[in-house]
Amino acid sequence: MAVPKRKKSRSNTRTRRAQWKASRPDLVETVVDGRTVQVPRRLVRAYQRGLLFF
């Protein structure tokens, strides 16, 4: 495992961490109870099986 030779300053650490951005989930149209709805791709099966509700 890589080990840094020097301590990284607090401002550099926070700047590096600030580059991370959350991305929106991919929405997919699917039919649930006769309605066409847009749900995240990873939750399509749960909605179809009735495990999740609107």
C-alpha positions in Angstrom: 0.0 0.0 0.0 1.2 3.5 -0.8 2.4 5.6 2.1 2.7 9.3 1.8 6.2 10.8 2.5 4.8 14.0 3.9 1.7 15.2 5.7 -0.9 16.7 3.3 -2.2 20.1 4.3 -5.8 20.5 5.4 -6.6 22.8 2.5 -5.2 20.3 -0.1 -7.2 17.4 1.5 -10.4 19.4 1.4 -9.9 20.6 -2.1 -9.4 17.0 -3.3 -12.5 15.8 -1.5 -14.6 18.7 -2.9 -14.1 17.3 -6.4 -16.5 14.4 -5.7 -20.0 15.0 -7.1 -23.1 12.9 -6.8 -24.7 11.9 -10.1 -28.4 11.5 -10.8 -29.7 8.0 -11.1 -30.6 6.8 -14.6 -34.4 6.8 -14.8 -36.2 4.1 -16.8 -39.8 4.1 -17.8 -41.7 1.1 -16.5 -45.3 0.2 -16.0 -46.5 -0.2 -12.4 -50.1 -0.9 -11.7 -51.1 0.2 -15.2 -49.3 3.5 -14.9 -46.1 4.4 -16.8 -43.6 5.8 -14.2 -39.9 6.7 -14.3 -37.9 4.9 -11.6 -34.2 4.4 -11.0 -32.9 1.4 -13.0 -31.8 -0.5 -9.9 -35.2 -0.3 -8.4 -37.3 -1.4 -11.4 -37.8 -5.0 -10.2 -38.8 -3.9 -6.7 -41.5 -1.6 -8.1 -42.7 -4.4 -10.4 -42.9 -6.9 -7.6 -44.8 -4.4 -5.4 -42.1 -4.0 -2.8 -42.0 -0.2 -3.2 -44.9 2.2 -3.5 -45.3 5.8 -4.8 
